[in-house]
Amino acid sequence: MIYRFKIDNTILTVELSELVLAHFHTHAQHSDGSPEAGGQLFANITKDGSHWLVSNATGPRPSDKRQRFFFSPDRRAERREIHAEFEQGKHYVGDWHTHPQQSPQPSARDTRSMGEIFEKSTHQLPGILMIIVGTTPPPEGIWISLHSSHGAVLPLPPWSFPDSNQAPPKNEVPRASEN
């Protein structure tokens, strides 16, 4: 799945790998008693920073606090994950968690939390991702937004190519890998 965000006059392309989507599906709240789950997102980032391939999603961990409508991660475990992933060339780019809704929406707490994480983190990113996984398959079952000190940015309408011979719609920007 590919999402695009317009930040200032730049287009940031965020691509979620099949592995990450499968991880989300595994931990979605499909049954009535399922607690929220969540974790961190790690990406390979192009040198110019315009394309993020989100190739790993961590969590949930046994040490996280989880209830039906609540998730609080183990922050120490998260710091260890960030260092381990960075050693493998991947950058922390945000957080994900589940909601027991078909088409999830962030709570005020979710939005506030992401702004705080952006402010407290040491990074060179234009923002960090918040992904909320609902009970229906993507794209309807995924909320994605980019958070910075200026607030949240929603993605431009997503699109993908069924095959490499098909051109993007005229109002869209090609993927970084196709430039």
MOJO-V430096 format. One record per pair of residues at least 4 apart in sequence whose ideal C-beta (glycine too) atoms are under 8 Angstrom apart, sorted by sequence separation. I is the first residue (numbers start at 1). GAP is how many residues later the second one is. D is the distance in whole Angstrom. If there is no record, write none. Layout:
I&GAP&D + I&GAP&D
This chain:
6&4&7 + 7&4&8 + 16&4&5 + 17&4&7 + 18&4&6 + 19&4&6 + 20&4&7 + 21&4&7 + 22&4&6 + 23&4&7 + 24&4&6 + 30&4&6 + 45&4&6 + 46&4&6 + 60&4&5 + 66&4&7 + 67&4&8 + 73&4&7 + 74&4&7 + 75&4&7 + 76&4&7 + 77&4&6 + 78&4&6 + 79&4&7 + 80&4&6 + 81&4&6 + 82&4&6 + 83&4&7 + 84&4&7 + 86&4&7 + 101&4&7 + 106&4&4 + 107&4&7 + 108&4&6 + 109&4&6 + 110&4&7 + 111&4&7 + 112&4&6 + 113&4&6 + 114&4&6 + 115&4&6 + 116&4&6 + 117&4&6 + 136&4&5 + 137&4&5 + 138&4&5 + 147&4&7 + 162&4&6 + 168&4&4 + 174&4&4 + 175&4&8 + 6&5&6 + 7&5&6 + 16&5&6 + 29&5&4 + 46&5&4 + 59&5&7 + 65&5&7 + 66&5&6 + 73&5&6 + 85&5&4 + 86&5&7 + 99&5&4 + 106&5&5 + 123&5&8 + 136&5&4 + 147&5&5 + 148&5&7 + 161&5&5 + 168&5&7 + 174&5&6 + 5&6&7 + 6&6&8 + 28&6&8 + 29&6&8 + 45&6&7 + 46&6&8 + 60&6&6 + 65&6&7 + 66&6&8 + 85&6&8 + 86&6&8 + 98&6&8 + 99&6&7 + 134&6&8 + 135&6&6 + 146&6&7 + 147&6&8 + 168&6&6 + 4&7&5 + 5&7&5 + 29&7&7 + 45&7&5 + 64&7&7 + 65&7&4 + 85&7&7 + 121&7&7 + 134&7&4 + 145&7&5 + 146&7&5 + 161&7&7 + 4&8&7 + 29&8&8 + 44&8&8 + 45&8&8 + 64&8&7 + 133&8&7 + 134&8&7 + 145&8&7 + 4&9&5 + 5&9&7 + 43&9&4 + 44&9&5 + 64&9&5 + 118&9&6 + 133&9&6 + 134&9&7 + 145&9&6 + 146&9&8 + 159&9&7 + 3&10&8 + 4&10&7 + 27&10&4 + 43&10&6 + 64&10&5 + 82&10&5 + 118&10&5 + 132&10&7 + 145&10&8 + 159&10&7 + 2&11&6 + 3&11&5 + 43&11&5 + 44&11&6 + 60&11&8 + 63&11&4 + 117&11&6 + 131&11&6 + 132&11&4 + 144&11&6 + 2&12&7 + 3&12&8 + 42&12&7 + 43&12&6 + 61&12&7 + 131&12&7 + 132&12&8 + 2&13&5 + 3&13&8 + 41&13&5 + 42&13&7 + 60&13&8 + 61&13&5 + 64&13&8 + 97&13&8 + 130&13&8 + 131&13&5 + 159&13&6 + 1&14&7 + 2&14&8 + 42&14&4 + 59&14&7 + 63&14&6 + 114&14&6 + 130&14&7 + 164&14&8 + 1&15&5 + 41&15&7 + 42&15&8 + 129&15&6 + 130&15&5 + 41&16&6 + 42&16&7 + 61&16&5 + 114&16&5 + 129&16&7 + 130&16&8 + 40&17&7 + 129&17&6 + 130&17&6 + 39&18&6 + 40&18&5 + 128&18&7 + 129&18&8 + 39&19&4 + 40&19&7 + 95&19&7 + 111&19&8 + 127&19&4 + 128&19&6 + 139&19&6 + 1&20&7 + 39&20&2 + 58&20&8 + 94&20&8 + 110&20&6 + 126&20&7 + 127&20&5 + 128&20&8 + 20&21&7 + 38&21&5 + 39&21&6 + 127&21&4 + 37&22&7 + 38&22&6 + 39&22&7 + 73&22&8 + 95&22&7 + 110&22&7 + 126&22&6 + 130&22&8 + 37&23&4 + 58&23&5 + 106&24&7 + 38&26&7 + 71&26&5 + 106&26&6 + 127&26&7 + 37&27&8 + 71&27&7 + 105&27&7 + 104&28&4 + 14&29&8 + 37&29&7 + 56&29&7 + 92&29&7 + 104&29&7 + 118&29&5 + 36&30&6 + 104&30&4 + 117&30&8 + 118&30&6 + 119&30&6 + 35&31&4 + 36&31&7 + 69&31&7 + 92&31&7 + 103&31&6 + 114&31&8 + 118&31&6 + 27&32&8 + 35&32&5 + 36&32&7 + 68&32&7 + 91&32&8 + 93&32&7 + 102&32&5 + 115&32&6 + 24&33&7 + 27&33&6 + 35&33&6 + 36&33&7 + 38&33&5 + 40&33&8 + 95&33&7 + 96&33&8 + 99&33&5 + 101&33&5 + 102&33&5 + 103&33&7 + 114&33&4 + 115&33&8 + 20&34&5 + 23&34&5 + 34&34&7 + 36&34&6 + 37&34&7 + 39&34&7 + 56&34&6 + 91&34&8 + 94&34&4 + 95&34&7 + 96&34&8 + 97&34&8 + 98&34&7 + 99&34&7 + 100&34&8 + 101&34&7 + 102&34&5 + 115&34&7 + 20&35&7 + 33&35&7 + 35&35&8 + 36&35&4 + 38&35&6 + 55&35&7 + 93&35&6 + 94&35&3 + 95&35&6 + 96&35&4 + 97&35&6 + 98&35&5 + 99&35&6 + 100&35&7 + 15&36&7 + 17&36&7 + 19&36&7 + 20&36&7 + 35&36&8 + 92&36&8 + 93&36&5 + 94&36&6 + 95&36&7 + 96&36&7 + 97&36&7 + 98&36&8 + 111&36&7 + 115&36&7 + 12&37&8 + 13&37&6 + 15&37&7 + 17&37&6 + 19&37&7 + 20&37&5 + 59&37&8 + 94&37&7 + 96&37&6 + 103&37&5 + 104&37&7 + 106&37&6 + 12&38&6 + 13&38&5 + 14&38&5 + 15&38&5 + 16&38&5 + 17&38&5 + 19&38&8 + 40&38&6 + 102&38&7 + 103&38&7 + 104&38&8 + 105&38&6 + 114&38&7 + 11&39&7 + 12&39&8 + 13&39&7 + 15&39&7 + 29&39&8 + 42&39&8 + 54&39&6 + 57&39&6 + 102&39&7 + 104&39&5 + 106&39&7 + 10&40&7 + 12&40&7 + 14&40&6 + 103&40&8 + 40&41&6 + 52&41&6 + 111&41&6 + 39&42&8 + 40&42&7 + 42&43&4 + 44&45&7 + 44&46&6 + 45&46&5 + 43&47&6 + 44&47&8 + 42&48&4 + 43&48&6 + 45&48&8 + 42&49&7 + 42&50&6 + 43&50&5 + 41&51&7 + 42&51&7 + 40&52&6 + 41&52&5 + 94&52&8 + 41&53&5 + 94&53&8 + 40&54&7 + 41&54&7 + 40&55&6 + 41&55&6 + 39&56&7 + 40&56&8 + 38&57&6 + 39&57&6 + 38&58&6 + 39&58&8 + 38&59&3 + 37&60&7 + 38&60&7 + 36&61&6 + 37&61&5 + 36&62&5 + 36&63&7 + 34&64&8 + 36&64&8 + 34&66&7 + 29&69&5 + 28&70&6 + 29&70&7 + 27&71&6 + 29&71&4 + 24&72&7 + 24&74&8 + 49&75&8 + 54&75&8 + 49&76&8 + 49&77&7 + 14&79&8 + 41&88&6 + 41&90&7 + 28&105&5 + 30&105&6 + 27&106&7 + 28&106&7 + 29&106&6 + 24&107&8 + 28&107&6 + 25&108&8 + 24&109&4 + 25&112&8 + 28&113&7 + 12&114&7 + 24&114&8 + 14&115&7 + 16&115&8 + 10&116&8 + 21&117&6 + 8&118&8 + 24&118&7 + 7&119&5 + 7&120&7 + 5&122&8 + 51&124&7 + 51&125&4 + 50&126&5 + 51&126&7 + 48&128&8 + 14&130&7 + 46&130&6 + 14&132&8 + 12&134&7 + 1&137&6 + 1&138&7 + 7&139&7 + 1&141&8 + 3&141&6 + 5&141&5 + 7&141&8 + 14&141&8 + 11&145&8 + 7&146&6 + 6&147&7 + 5&148&5 + 5&149&8 + 5&150&6 + 6&150&6 + 4&151&6 + 5&151&7 + 3&152&4 + 4&152&4 + 3&153&8 + 4&154&7 + 3&155&5 + 2&156&6 + 1&157&7 + 2&157&7 + 2&158&5 + 1&159&7 + 15&160&8 + 11&162&5 + 13&162&6 + 13&163&6 + 4&168&8 + 4&169&7 + 2&173&7
